[in-house]
């Protein structure tokens, strides 16, 4: 525990310049950044639109029960010169019911016909209900896909936020390293002017200082690149995305509470998504079965007709064909079923069952992967904590070695090579401290992401 506290004391000292800078530029909490991403991310806006499309399609499917009422009126002029005989009627057949006579007669006849035809698939043994359930399952798939996209985007945002936090802490370390190199350069110049040190040491010190500055430039560029990534999905100006450097300390202060969290893989977005896919496939399987059921039809029609040909087969003037001379109606209930649909139904149902089995296998696969990831996350947290507890020893020893070498160098008892080696050792130890802190926090969030506890962890940061 003493080592653990010492690591945070050293970490605070390293981050002091960054904290002073944060007073001028307010930091941004991870919770606030995630809220902005949820509101502005282009992928989430696209997925939310897809949900509206599925809901509209479901409403369209829900109206499949509506009947058909077709109105038709036609006025035709032509001949009525037929012979008796049966035929199949495919659509509108250009023929009349009467007009069979001994001799051929091609005199024109004017006829008009008005029809109102009604047909309604009154009952289909559950097919409508199955169609509606399949449409509702499609909506649920789209909603869980939206939740999965949000989940993946949260994980992406958290990872980049932690990366940005690490890089900006690296910048603090690099600034400290630059100051040390400046301090060494000043000492070398003083010693060189007094003749104690050779001028070549000044050149070596300048090279090391330039290298430190170049590293700092590279780190700031990497930070900016990550800020731009986060800006693209959050809609925030990249300059305002400054990570909260106190987040790590808050998580360490509540590490005990983290161990009490129970994994919620049952409601995990990935599990919910594949579960909805499986349920959707089952509903489609049922819809396929029901689509081949018999259909009970209610049909009705009324029509009126007139022609310039009278009942005695006399061809009258064409204008006498206007208007309806006879009116009729027809109403009936029928049932239809195609016996060969039995085979078609069997083939389609078997195909859909294979799809359902595939979806079930994907669901089981995802559950297995999440359980394995949870175990791995626990191992990563333990390893990161052990590493973090050991880092203070390295940092303390490296700091002491550097101070000793610097004192020896100023007294002419060692050379610039050994001093730079000690400086690099201290720099490496400071970098390792930041890496250890990052690894621990990353492992905690990876565990939270895997176990569907991100919101719980975020709440600990408030």
VOMIFI-864963 format. One record per residue (C-alpha): x, y, z; residue number from 1. Coordinates in steps of 0.25 Angstrom, whole numbers, plus 5000, padded with zeros to 4 digits. Example, Ala and Ser with C-alpha at 12.3 -4.5 7.8 and 13.67 -1.06 7.14 Angstrom:
residues 2
[r [5049,4982,5031],1]
[r [5055,4996,5029],2]
***
This chain:
residues 462
[r [5000,5000,5000],1]
[r [5012,5009,5003],2]
[r [5017,5007,4989],3]
[r [5004,5010,4983],4]
[r [5002,5023,4990],5]
[r [5017,5027,4987],6]
[r [5014,5024,4972],7]
[r [5002,5034,4972],8]
[r [5010,5045,4980],9]
[r [5021,5044,4969],10]
[r [5010,5044,4958],11]
[r [5004,5056,4964],12]
[r [5018,5063,4964],13]
[r [5020,5059,4949],14]
[r [5006,5065,4945],15]
[r [5007,5078,4953],16]
[r [5011,5086,4940],17]
[r [4999,5080,4933],18]
[r [4990,5083,4944],19]
[r [4994,5098,4944],20]
[r [4991,5098,4929],21]
[r [4978,5092,4931],22]
[r [4974,5104,4939],23]
[r [4975,5112,4927],24]
[r [4968,5102,4918],25]
[r [4957,5094,4925],26]
[r [4958,5079,4924],27]
[r [4946,5071,4919],28]
[r [4941,5059,4926],29]
[r [4939,5046,4920],30]
[r [4924,5045,4923],31]
[r [4922,5059,4916],32]
[r [4930,5054,4904],33]
[r [4922,5041,4903],34]
[r [4909,5049,4904],35]
[r [4913,5058,4892],36]
[r [4917,5046,4884],37]
[r [4903,5040,4886],38]
[r [4897,5052,4881],39]
[r [4906,5055,4869],40]
[r [4912,5043,4864],41]
[r [4909,5041,4849],42]
[r [4908,5026,4850],43]
[r [4898,5027,4861],44]
[r [4889,5037,4854],45]
[r [4889,5027,4842],46]
[r [4885,5016,4850],47]
[r [4874,5024,4857],48]
[r [4869,5027,4843],49]
[r [4869,5012,4840],50]
[r [4860,5009,4852],51]
[r [4850,5019,4846],52]
[r [4850,5012,4833],53]
[r [4848,4998,4840],54]
[r [4836,5004,4848],55]
[r [4830,5010,4835],56]
[r [4832,4996,4828],57]
[r [4825,4990,4840],58]
[r [4813,4999,4839],59]
[r [4812,4996,4824],60]
[r [4812,4981,4827],61]
[r [4801,4983,4838],62]
[r [4792,4988,4826],63]
[r [4793,4976,4818],64]
[r [4779,4972,4823],65]
[r [4772,4983,4816],66]
[r [4763,4978,4804],67]
[r [4764,4982,4790],68]
[r [4753,4991,4783],69]
[r [4755,4993,4768],70]
[r [4747,5002,4760],71]
[r [4747,5000,4745],72]
[r [4739,5007,4733],73]
[r [4741,5005,4719],74]
[r [4734,5009,4705],75]
[r [4738,5000,4693],76]
[r [4735,5000,4679],77]
[r [4738,4987,4670],78]
[r [4732,4975,4664],79]
[r [4723,4964,4671],80]
[r [4726,4952,4662],81]
[r [4729,4940,4671],82]
[r [4728,4925,4671],83]
[r [4725,4916,4682],84]
[r [4736,4910,4690],85]
[r [4743,4910,4704],86]
[r [4755,4918,4707],87]
[r [4764,4922,4719],88]
[r [4762,4936,4723],89]
[r [4776,4943,4726],90]
[r [4773,4957,4730],91]
[r [4764,4965,4721],92]
[r [4760,4956,4709],93]
[r [4755,4964,4697],94]
[r [4742,4956,4695],95]
[r [4727,4956,4698],96]
[r [4718,4946,4704],97]
[r [4708,4946,4693],98]
[r [4708,4948,4678],99]
[r [4709,4934,4672],100]
[r [4702,4934,4659],101]
[r [4701,4925,4646],102]
[r [4708,4935,4637],103]
[r [4719,4944,4639],104]
[r [4716,4958,4642],105]
[r [4726,4969,4644],106]
[r [4717,4981,4647],107]
[r [4722,4990,4658],108]
[r [4716,4990,4672],109]
[r [4717,5000,4683],110]
[r [4718,4995,4697],111]
[r [4721,5001,4710],112]
[r [4723,4994,4724],113]
[r [4725,4999,4738],114]
[r [4730,4990,4749],115]
[r [4733,4991,4764],116]
[r [4740,4979,4769],117]
[r [4743,4976,4783],118]
[r [4752,4965,4789],119]
[r [4757,4962,4803],120]
[r [4766,4952,4808],121]
[r [4757,4950,4820],122]
[r [4765,4939,4828],123]
[r [4778,4932,4825],124]
[r [4780,4924,4838],125]
[r [4790,4933,4845],126]
[r [4798,4938,4833],127]
[r [4795,4953,4836],128]
[r [4799,4951,4851],129]
[r [4812,4944,4847],130]
[r [4816,4955,4837],131]
[r [4814,4966,4848],132]
[r [4822,4959,4858],133]
[r [4833,4957,4847],134]
[r [4833,4972,4845],135]
[r [4833,4975,4860],136]
[r [4845,4966,4861],137]
[r [4852,4974,4850],138]
[r [4850,4987,4858],139]
[r [4856,4980,4870],140]
[r [4868,4976,4862],141]
[r [4870,4990,4857],142]
[r [4869,4995,4871],143]
[r [4879,4986,4876],144]
[r [4888,4989,4865],145]
[r [4887,5003,4869],146]
[r [4891,4999,4883],147]
[r [4903,4991,4878],148]
[r [4908,5003,4870],149]
[r [4907,5012,4882],150]
[r [4914,5002,4890],151]
[r [4925,5000,4880],152]
[r [4926,5016,4879],153]
[r [4927,5017,4894],154]
[r [4938,5007,4894],155]
[r [4945,5015,4883],156]
[r [4943,5028,4890],157]
[r [4948,5023,4903],158]
[r [4961,5016,4897],159]
[r [4964,5029,4890],160]
[r [4961,5038,4902],161]
[r [4971,5029,4910],162]
[r [4981,5030,4899],163]
[r [4980,5045,4899],164]
[r [4982,5045,4914],165]
[r [4994,5037,4913],166]
[r [5000,5045,4902],167]
[r [4998,5058,4909],168]
[r [5004,5052,4922],169]
[r [5016,5048,4913],170]
[r [5017,5062,4909],171]
[r [5019,5066,4923],172]
[r [5030,5056,4925],173]
[r [5036,5061,4912],174]
[r [5036,5076,4917],175]
[r [5043,5071,4929],176]
[r [5053,5064,4921],177]
[r [5055,5076,4913],178]
[r [5057,5084,4925],179]
[r [5068,5074,4930],180]
[r [5075,5075,4917],181]
[r [5075,5090,4918],182]
[r [5081,5089,4932],183]
[r [5092,5080,4928],184]
[r [5095,5089,4916],185]
[r [5096,5101,4925],186]
[r [5105,5093,4934],187]
[r [5114,5088,4923],188]
[r [5115,5102,4917],189]
[r [5120,5107,4931],190]
[r [5130,5096,4932],191]
[r [5135,5098,4918],192]
[r [5137,5113,4920],193]
[r [5145,5109,4932],194]
[r [5153,5099,4925],195]
[r [5148,5087,4933],196]
[r [5140,5081,4922],197]
[r [5143,5079,4907],198]
[r [5135,5087,4897],199]
[r [5130,5074,4891],200]
[r [5121,5071,4903],201]
[r [5114,5084,4899],202]
[r [5111,5078,4885],203]
[r [5106,5065,4891],204]
[r [5097,5073,4901],205]
[r [5091,5081,4890],206]
[r [5088,5068,4882],207]
[r [5081,5062,4894],208]
[r [5073,5075,4896],209]
[r [5069,5075,4881],210]
[r [5065,5061,4882],211]
[r [5056,5064,4894],212]
[r [5049,5075,4887],213]
[r [5047,5067,4874],214]
[r [5040,5056,4883],215]
[r [5031,5066,4889],216]
[r [5027,5071,4875],217]
[r [5024,5057,4872],218]
[r [5016,5055,4884],219]
[r [5008,5068,4882],220]
[r [5005,5064,4868],221]
[r [5000,5050,4873],222]
[r [4991,5057,4883],223]
[r [4985,5066,4872],224]
[r [4982,5054,4863],225]
[r [4974,5048,4874],226]
[r [4967,5061,4878],227]
[r [4963,5062,4863],228]
[r [4957,5047,4863],229]
[r [4949,5050,4876],230]
[r [4945,5064,4870],231]
[r [4939,5056,4857],232]
[r [4930,5048,4865],233]
[r [4926,5058,4876],234]
[r [4924,5071,4868],235]
[r [4933,5078,4878],236]
[r [4945,5087,4874],237]
[r [4957,5078,4876],238]
[r [4964,5089,4884],239]
[r [4954,5088,4895],240]
[r [4956,5072,4897],241]
[r [4965,5073,4908],242]
[r [4965,5060,4917],243]
[r [4962,5061,4932],244]
[r [4975,5057,4938],245]
[r [4968,5054,4952],246]
[r [4960,5043,4946],247]
[r [4971,5032,4948],248]
[r [4973,5036,4963],249]
[r [4958,5035,4965],250]
[r [4958,5021,4959],251]
[r [4969,5017,4968],252]
[r [4962,5023,4980],253]
[r [4950,5014,4977],254]
[r [4957,5001,4972],255]
[r [4950,4994,4983],256]
[r [4937,4997,4978],257]
[r [4941,4992,4964],258]
[r [4943,4978,4970],259]
[r [4928,4978,4975],260]
[r [4922,4980,4961],261]
[r [4916,4968,4955],262]
[r [4917,4965,4940],263]
[r [4904,4967,4932],264]
[r [4906,4959,4920],265]
[r [4891,4955,4919],266]
[r [4888,4970,4915],267]
[r [4901,4972,4908],268]
[r [4898,4980,4895],269]
[r [4905,4969,4886],270]
[r [4897,4958,4893],271]
[r [4884,4966,4891],272]
[r [4888,4968,4876],273]
[r [4890,4954,4873],274]
[r [4878,4949,4881],275]
[r [4869,4959,4873],276]
[r [4875,4953,4860],277]
[r [4872,4939,4865],278]
[r [4858,4943,4869],279]
[r [4855,4950,4856],280]
[r [4859,4938,4849],281]
[r [4850,4929,4857],282]
[r [4838,4939,4854],283]
[r [4842,4939,4839],284]
[r [4842,4924,4840],285]
[r [4827,4924,4845],286]
[r [4823,4935,4835],287]
[r [4828,4925,4824],288]
[r [4820,4914,4829],289]
[r [4807,4923,4831],290]
[r [4809,4929,4817],291]
[r [4805,4915,4810],292]
[r [4793,4913,4819],293]
[r [4779,4913,4812],294]
[r [4773,4926,4809],295]
[r [4758,4929,4811],296]
[r [4753,4940,4801],297]
[r [4741,4949,4801],298]
[r [4738,4954,4787],299]
[r [4727,4963,4782],300]
[r [4725,4971,4769],301]
[r [4714,4980,4763],302]
[r [4714,4984,4749],303]
[r [4705,4990,4738],304]
[r [4706,4988,4723],305]
[r [4700,4994,4710],306]
[r [4702,4991,4695],307]
[r [4696,4995,4682],308]
[r [4693,4980,4679],309]
[r [4679,4976,4685],310]
[r [4674,4963,4690],311]
[r [4669,4959,4676],312]
[r [4683,4960,4670],313]
[r [4679,4973,4663],314]
[r [4690,4983,4660],315]
[r [4685,4996,4664],316]
[r [4691,5010,4662],317]
[r [4704,5012,4670],318]
[r [4699,5023,4679],319]
[r [4688,5014,4685],320]
[r [4700,5006,4692],321]
[r [4702,5017,4702],322]
[r [4697,5016,4716],323]
[r [4695,5003,4724],324]
[r [4684,4994,4720],325]
[r [4686,4983,4730],326]
[r [4691,4983,4744],327]
[r [4697,4971,4752],328]
[r [4703,4967,4765],329]
[r [4711,4955,4770],330]
[r [4716,4952,4784],331]
[r [4722,4940,4790],332]
[r [4732,4933,4799],333]
[r [4743,4924,4795],334]
[r [4755,4917,4800],335]
[r [4768,4914,4792],336]
[r [4780,4905,4794],337]
[r [4791,4901,4785],338]
[r [4794,4886,4788],339]
[r [4808,4888,4782],340]
[r [4811,4898,4792],341]
[r [4814,4887,4802],342]
[r [4827,4884,4795],343]
[r [4830,4899,4794],344]
[r [4827,4901,4808],345]
[r [4836,4890,4813],346]
[r [4848,4895,4805],347]
[r [4847,4910,4809],348]
[r [4844,4906,4824],349]
[r [4857,4897,4824],350]
[r [4865,4909,4818],351]
[r [4860,4918,4829],352]
[r [4863,4908,4839],353]
[r [4877,4907,4835],354]
[r [4878,4923,4836],355]
[r [4872,4921,4850],356]
[r [4883,4911,4854],357]
[r [4893,4920,4849],358]
[r [4888,4932,4857],359]
[r [4888,4923,4869],360]
[r [4902,4919,4867],361]
[r [4906,4933,4866],362]
[r [4899,4936,4879],363]
[r [4906,4925,4886],364]
[r [4919,4929,4880],365]
[r [4918,4943,4885],366]
[r [4914,4939,4899],367]
[r [4927,4930,4900],368]
[r [4935,4941,4895],369]
[r [4930,4951,4905],370]
[r [4932,4941,4916],371]
[r [4947,4939,4911],372]
[r [4949,4954,4910],373]
[r [4944,4956,4924],374]
[r [4954,4946,4930],375]
[r [4965,4952,4922],376]
[r [4961,4966,4927],377]
[r [4962,4961,4941],378]
[r [4976,4956,4938],379]
[r [4980,4969,4932],380]
[r [4975,4977,4943],381]
[r [4983,4969,4953],382]
[r [4995,4969,4945],383]
[r [4994,4984,4943],384]
[r [4992,4987,4958],385]
[r [5005,4978,4961],386]
[r [5013,4986,4951],387]
[r [5008,4999,4956],388]
[r [5012,4996,4971],389]
[r [5026,4992,4966],390]
[r [5029,5004,4958],391]
[r [5032,5014,4969],392]
[r [5044,5005,4973],393]
[r [5049,5007,4959],394]
[r [5046,5022,4958],395]
[r [5052,5025,4972],396]
[r [5065,5018,4968],397]
[r [5066,5024,4955],398]
[r [5064,5038,4961],399]
[r [5075,5036,4971],400]
[r [5084,5030,4960],401]
[r [5082,5043,4952],402]
[r [5085,5052,4963],403]
[r [5097,5045,4967],404]
[r [5103,5045,4953],405]
[r [5100,5059,4951],406]
[r [5107,5063,4964],407]
[r [5119,5054,4960],408]
[r [5119,5060,4946],409]
[r [5119,5075,4951],410]
[r [5131,5071,4960],411]
[r [5138,5064,4948],412]
[r [5137,5050,4953],413]
[r [5129,5044,4942],414]
[r [5127,5047,4927],415]
[r [5115,5052,4918],416]
[r [5112,5038,4913],417]
[r [5109,5032,4927],418]
[r [5101,5045,4931],419]
[r [5093,5043,4918],420]
[r [5091,5028,4922],421]
[r [5086,5032,4936],422]
[r [5077,5043,4930],423]
[r [5071,5033,4920],424]
[r [5069,5023,4931],425]
[r [5061,5033,4939],426]
[r [5053,5037,4926],427]
[r [5050,5023,4924],428]
[r [5045,5021,4938],429]
[r [5036,5033,4937],430]
[r [5030,5028,4924],431]
[r [5028,5014,4930],432]
[r [5020,5020,4942],433]
[r [5011,5027,4932],434]
[r [5010,5014,4924],435]
[r [5007,5006,4936],436]
[r [4996,5016,4940],437]
[r [4990,5016,4926],438]
[r [4990,5000,4926],439]
[r [4983,4999,4939],440]
[r [4972,5009,4935],441]
[r [4971,5003,4921],442]
[r [4969,4989,4928],443]
[r [4958,4995,4937],444]
[r [4951,5001,4925],445]
[r [4953,4988,4917],446]
[r [4947,4980,4928],447]
[r [4935,4990,4929],448]
[r [4933,4989,4914],449]
[r [4933,4974,4914],450]
[r [4924,4973,4926],451]
[r [4914,4984,4921],452]
[r [4918,4993,4933],453]
[r [4923,5005,4926],454]
[r [4912,5014,4932],455]
[r [4915,5009,4946],456]
[r [4930,5013,4944],457]
[r [4927,5026,4938],458]
[r [4918,5030,4950],459]
[r [4930,5027,4959],460]
[r [4937,5039,4952],461]
[r [4927,5049,4957],462]
***
